[in-house]
Amino acid sequence: MFDKYFKAHDPELNINNRLPVARAGLPFILAGAALFLVCLAADWACARNFFFVLTLFVAWFFRDPDRPTPPEGFGLAPADGRIIKIEDLGDNPHTGGPAKKISIFMNLFNVHVNRAPVSGRLTSQTYFPGTFLNASFDKASADNERNVLILETPAGPVAIVQIAGLIARRIVSWARDGDELKRGQRFGLIRFGSRVDLYLPPEAEIMVAVGQNVSAGWSPLWRDGAALGRNQA
């Protein structure tokens, strides 16, 4: 289901990462570095150069920049990428009832660490096996391998769906049922290009448009009336 390597590790190490790269990327970075050293010792010039460049690329791909969390009052993007769809739904497939849906496509060059868009308690987390279609396709939301997290918030339930893509074959989640996630907190990642769908309460006032690029834990997506109410109280 999720990355077996990190099941044996404290999820807090990943959620509160202090390294410049995501911990989930360390096995790949170290493997590339080890192969580079082997080729260096053997004086295999072409292979040495290849693994040197590959290791740099993998380290860059798994970069995990530390980002300050903006003031409350709006919900944040759960992923870096481009907004590819915004729609009103008559029936939310994850929590029922009407909802607003925002889809973010993450290409190979985006930061792939996912962050909580709003503070809330993780009431459930469900993994669905599936295909590996291009994540920009509409049917990827229902057909692709995905992980659905439901956050209970003062404004109502918010569903975050991590979706594997054509290249991405591993969904990683460090959160556990019952966890209290803080707005902007890391909770997982998807490797090598993918998509994140966000299902919001129907009254959410969307602040972004299709085609806009957003950053996880930083870019505002919708006005959070519940947070504004708490601040004014």
C-alpha positions in Angstrom: 0.0 0.0 0.0 2.4 2.7 1.2 6.1 2.8 1.2 7.2 -0.2 3.4 10.5 1.5 4.3 8.8 4.3 6.1 6.2 2.1 7.9 9.0 1.3 10.3 9.9 4.9 11.0 8.3 7.5 13.2 5.9 9.5 11.0 6.8 12.7 12.9 10.3 12.6 11.4 8.7 13.0 8.0 5.9 15.4 8.9 8.3 17.6 10.8 11.2 17.1 8.3 14.2 19.4 8.9 16.2 18.1 5.9 16.4 19.9 2.6 15.0 16.8 0.9 12.1 14.5 1.8 13.1 11.6 3.9 11.2 9.3 1.4 13.8 10.2 -1.2 16.9 9.3 0.9 17.0 5.6 -0.3 17.0 6.8 -3.9 19.6 9.5 -3.4 21.9 7.2 -1.4 21.6 4.5 -4.0 22.5 6.9 -6.8 25.5 8.2 -4.8 26.7 4.7 -4.0 26.6 3.7 -7.7 28.5 6.9 -8.5 31.2 6.0 -6.0 31.5 2.5 -7.4 31.9 3.9 -11.0 34.4 6.5 -9.7 36.5 3.8 -8.0 36.4 1.6 -11.1 37.3 4.6 -13.3 34.2 4.1 -15.6 33.9 7.7 -16.9 30.6 7.5 -18.8 28.8 5.6 -16.0 30.3 7.8 -13.4 29.0 11.0 -15.1 25.6 9.4 -15.7 25.1 8.4 -12.0 26.5 11.8 -10.8 23.9 13.7 -12.9 21.2 11.2 -11.9 21.9 11.6 -8.2 21.7 15.4 -8.5 18.4 15.1 -10.3 16.9 12.7 -7.8 18.1 15.0 -4.9 16.5 18.0 -6.6 13.3 16.1 -7.3 12.8 15.2 -3.7 13.6 18.7 -2.4 11.5 19.7 0.5 11.7 23.5 1.1 10.8 24.8 4.5 7.8 27.2 3.9 6.3 29.6 6.4 2.5 29.1 6.9 0.5 32.3 5.9 -2.0 33.8 8.3 -5.4 32.1 8.7 -8.4 33.1 6.7 -8.1 30.9 3.7 -7.4 27.3 2.8 -4.0 26.4 1.3 -3.0 24.4 -1.7 -2.2 20.8 -0.7 0.3 20.3 -3.6 2.6 22.3 -5.9 1.4 22.3 -9.5 -1.2 23.7 -11.9 -4.9 24.0 -11.4 -6.5 21.9 -14.1 -10.1 21.8 -13.0 -12.6 23.5 -10.7 -16.1 22.2 -10.6 -19.3 22.1 -8.5 -20.5 18.6 -7.6 -24.0 17.6 -6.7 -22.7 14.6 -4.8 -19.3 14.3 -3.2 -18.1 10.7 -3.8 -16.1 10.7 -0.5 -18.3 12.5 2.0 -21.7 12.7 0.3 -23.7 15.9 -0.5 -22.7 18.8 -2.7 -19.1 19.9 -2.8 -16.6 22.0 -4.7 -13.7 20.2 -6.3 -10.2 21.6 -7.2 -7.8 19.4 -9.1 -4.0 20.1 -9.1 -1.7 18.5 -11.6 1.9 17.9 -10.4 4.4 17.6 -13.2 7.9 16.0 -12.9 9.5 19.3 -12.0 7.2 20.3 -9.1 7.9 19.8 -5.4 6.1 16.6 -4.6 5.6 16.9 -0.8 1.9 17.3 0.1 0.7 19.6 2.9 -2.5 19.9 4.8 -4.7 22.7 3.3 -6.5 23.4 6.5 -6.3 22.3 10.2 -8.4 19.4 11.2 -8.6 15.8 12.5 -7.9 13.0 10.1 -11.0 10.8 10.5 -10.3 8.3 7.8 -7.7 7.3 5.2 -8.6 4.8 2.4 -6.4 3.4 -0.3 -7.8 2.3 -3.6 -5.8 0.3 -6.1 -6.2 1.2 -9.7 -4.7 2.1 -13.1 -1.9 4.5 -13.9 -3.5 6.8 -16.5 -2.2 10.3 -17.3 -3.1 12.2 -14.1 -4.5 15.1 -16.1 -7.3 12.9 -17.5 -10.7 13.4 -15.9 -11.2 9.7 -15.3 -7.9 9.5 -13.3 -9.9 10.7 -10.3 -12.0 7.5 -10.3 -9.7 5.0 -12.1 -6.2 5.6 -10.9 -4.5 4.3 -7.8 -5.3 6.8 -5.1 -5.3 7.5 -1.4 -8.3 9.4 0.2 -7.9 11.4 3.4 -10.9 12.9 5.1 -10.2 15.9 7.4 -12.9 17.0 9.8 -12.8 20.8 10.1 -15.0 23.5 11.7 -16.4 24.3 8.2 -17.2 20.7 7.5 -15.3 17.7 6.0 -12.5 18.3 3.5 -11.4 15.4 1.3 -7.8 15.2 0.0 -7.1 12.6 -2.7 -3.6 11.7 -3.6 -3.7 10.2 -7.2 -0.9 8.3 -8.8 -0.1 9.2 -12.5 1.4 7.8 -15.6 4.9 7.8 -14.1 4.1 8.0 -10.4 3.9 4.5 -8.9 4.1 5.2 -5.2 1.8 7.1 -2.9 3.3 7.9 0.5 1.3 9.1 3.5 2.7 9.7 6.9 -0.5 10.7 8.6 -2.6 8.2 10.6 -6.3 8.1 11.5 -7.0 10.3 14.4 -4.0 12.7 13.8 -4.6 16.4 14.2 -3.1 17.9 11.2 -2.1 21.6 11.2 -2.6 23.9 8.3 0.5 23.7 6.1 1.8 20.6 7.8 3.5 17.9 5.6 1.5 14.7 5.4 2.9 12.8 2.4 4.1 12.8 -1.1 3.6 11.2 -4.5 6.6 10.2 -6.6 7.4 11.3 -10.1 4.4 13.3 -11.4 0.8 12.9 -10.2 -2.3 14.8 -9.1 -4.2 15.9 -6.0 -7.9 16.5 -5.8 -9.5 18.6 -3.1 -13.2 18.3 -2.2 -14.5 21.3 -0.2 -17.8 22.3 1.4 -20.2 23.8 -1.2 -20.1 27.3 0.3 -16.3 27.6 -0.1 -15.4 30.8 -1.9 -12.8 29.7 -4.5 -9.8 32.2 -5.0 -8.0 30.5 -7.9 -8.6 29.9 -11.6 -7.9 27.1 -14.0 -4.4 27.3 -15.3 -3.0 29.0 -12.2 0.2 27.6 -10.6 0.1 27.1 -6.9 2.5 26.1 -4.1 1.7 23.6 -1.3 1.2 25.1 2.1 1.5 28.7 0.7 -1.0 29.5 -2.1 -4.5 30.4 -1.0 -7.3 28.3 -2.7 -10.5 29.4 -0.9 -11.7 31.7 1.8 -12.0 29.8 5.1 -15.0 31.4 6.9 -14.6 29.2 9.9 -11.1 30.4 10.4 -12.2 34.0 10.0 -14.9 33.5 12.6 -12.4 32.2 15.1 -10.1 35.1 14.6 -13.0 37.6 15.0 -14.3 35.9 18.2 
